[in-house]
Amino acid sequence: MNMPQAGMEVKTMDHEARQGQIEDYIPLVKYLAHRISMKLPNHVEIDDLVNSGIIGLIDAIEKFDPSRGIKFKTYAEFRIRGAIFDGLRSLDWVPRSVRKQKKMVEQSYAQLEQQLGRHATDEELSKELGVGLDEFYKILDNLKGVSLGKFVELNNNDSQANGEGDSVIAFIPDRSTDDPYHKFQKHELTEILSEAIRKLPDKERYVVSLYYFDELTMKEIGTVLNITESRVSQLHTKSMIRLRDALKSYVENKGR
């Protein structure tokens, strides 16, 4: 993908140059939209994600400041992803029944694992929910993508102070990194996530590693682990529930 070189002063662009840069980065928008769509139910339209991503790209072009010492492509990716997440929230694409299922599964996970002192098995959780194992897997399939963007949102209250909506989890260097409290908070949060990932059951940990660090698709991960793509999606959903629970506990304890 041919991208323009970072460092040009975007804010002083004339209309033609600005339009040219938008067109140059449309492939990046489509790429990110397709990556995100893989985590979502089929009824979510890819065109809606692309349209939201273009809004994020335009926002990035208008706000990019080369003096901050980052590449425009890095900044644009962050803004595009954020705009797509915002678009998903505004669409309210998750049915109320699915939100109810999500809350029920999260509560059951937390209660069972507190009682057992270990990760609950699928059989134990399905029994706790009062459903068969096949029905439990259907519920996990329904929850595909519901937790998308939660890590980005987690520090939203703290980040609103700078008006940018940046998250401490999304690492884009800026002046705030000179703040010792910011550095400590980011380090602490990273440690919480790292520890939570280490504690995941083996297959869930492999899925998280291959998906987020090696950037394999669900289908590719299925080939590596010799399981179906659907099973990979279910493992991903369970790992996100566990990680969100760990982060939620962290935030709640910080507030005490």
Steps between C-alpha positions, in 0.01 A plus 500: 500500500663825392459760769617861498799582715431629850622839606321725254299778661149368452324804645627731223392274214286644225177323411651302212791369708266412785269310266800319358613386841149376583499293181849364576385372840163354395661153458614520864145587609360202309766269638428600862123483443530146363721394791247632751206350309646153553417537870142608438171325419414469132217755514746787560561666162863543397404825319392651833841419646680649200292820514580542870866430428512772235369747758787392727750544217379854431520575871858368504600718204355810668655437843835343416794684650838380363681672787380222732753267341269225373428374149177614341408139412522401868284794604252439217457132593417600856245761388343270240455216749354739756253642250387152400443407866306824549291422194418154632385642832280759329344230283403307814559184298473266799141380562367534855467122529870458421596765756298306755680178405837674529424627850374158605811321372738754658329475839497120487870490409590733788289313757616153397868586487482670838337189648735253328821700530585412140369545147158344448467240227245527221302216655492671841394832353228351282365322808508826695306670220252213488561420132655215305856522369386554140271783610786652700717506186216666311491771768875555456447532125232763566746697712754522219633854483291636791812580702667674206667825598449460873873522564507828309211635704627384837699813581261734320411709806864569571582576137218745437698768674711557189198499270648235276343184640842328516537184707796407715480157338547637149865600500548820307785707647406854594585762758290329766758219516725743690254487789630251763144411606404426139806277461425315823134450415582371153763263637262373767219444250735316263609275785137422588426402140821297464428307819139438394618369162756270668220353713274419205445133413758385244285511186351838588849640564618365165205659323566840662870479414450391141215744436628818664877459489558288188191650329376171357138473391253271679525256209881496512495444876263208448751344263785548748303353794324238286151619603212661309477873440177501701681345796775763475231770514349342812841482669562864409165603652572314823848652529360850451242439776775388737731790413221756532417356841863541607507861376163573661630373834809718458292812432263428789788445742665825386178684579486379859 
